[in-house]
Amino acid sequence: MTDALYPWQSHDWQRWQQMRERLPHAILIHGSNGIGKVQFAEHAARSLLCEAPSAEGHACGRCASCGWFEQYSHPDYRRVRPEVLEADDDDASGEGDEGSTKKSAATKAPSRDIRIEQIRSLAGFMNISTHRAGRRVVVLYPAEALNAASANAMLKTLEEPPPETVFLLVSHRIDRLLPTIRSRCRQFAMAMPDSTASLAWLSTQGVDDAQRWLAEQGGAPLAALEASQGEFADAQKDWLSQLARPDMSTLLGVADRLQKIALPQLLAWHQRWLYDLLSFKLAARVRYYPEHRTSLAALAALVTVDSLQRAVRDAANRRAVSEHPLSAKLFIEDMLLDYAKLFQ
């Protein structure tokens, strides 16, 4: 289990220690995706369960509690997350997860929601005495994956919290949570790391052209690392080349070449490009693709602010249905066709 804090989280840890003196029963850790919030929450959970934490509040790494936590088998710890994350986590054994359904994953696609059964299954865990007469900790992420039923079940749990139980909810999109859930948690905001610290860390990870990857991911170092190690560099180059030189005659070829790329990935590239176009049109700024500044400037001169804002909204609407398109190729063709029309 990777449990160490990242270099940019030292200030957040100091803030955490100040709050720990009067720890609330539920804490909502929120901020941008890709900055290490889940790792921070698990580090905090381990320290809360440790039998001999250091003066700085870190877990000792030597006691029985730390040993159980390392093996995902701590009797007073539960982790709640969607099935799709469990299926993607090759390192985890599944112990300590609530509602794990890996055995059924072969017969149906893993759920992207945190299901009501996972919340209800916490009842047995919370209604018995703690193993070491201390705290019990529940880490739940991402909190916005709670669907309507599971969110209401979670709300009831937060309204009547069991004794000596701490809930650590992690959210990448706090605006998608029920206001009633937000109001029953102490909010702990984590800011985007300083670019200097992020670039230094990416350098230690052996990332080439770290500045480019960090810019593309909006300053999130973990997302930048993941993107730099991805298999889609050539596909992204192909896609951005089409956006930089929109041409009706090449649409079919691009759609045919890229139809096997996950549509949410294509849409992420597309949305960032549109945001850069709109940002340049409004303020001559480029956030995600600074290496394409010349192309973005030329295109921004050909389009109105209103049409760009509509394109941004259309991309967001497409994102909502991109998981289950009738035809990936037709989906891509339609998206590129609408984009090309902006400049005619």
Secondary structure, 3 states (H helix, E strand, C coil): CCCCCCHHHHHHHHHHHHHHCCCCCEEEEECCCCCCHHHHHHHHHHHHHCCCCCCCCCCCCCCHHHHHHHCCCCCCEEEECCHHHHHHCCCCCCCCECCCCHHHCCCCCCCCCECHHHHHCHHHHHCCCCCCCCCEEEEECCHHHECHHHHHHHHHHHHCCCCCEEEEEEECCHHHCCHHHHHCCEEEECCCCCHHHHHHHHHHCCCCCHHHHHHHCCCCHHHHHHHHCCCCHHHHHHHHHHHHCCCHHHHHHHHHHHCCCCHHHHHHHHHHHHHHHHHHHHHCCCCCCHHHHHHHHHHHCCCCHHHHHHHHHHHHHHHHHCCCCCCHHHHHHHHHHHHHHCCC
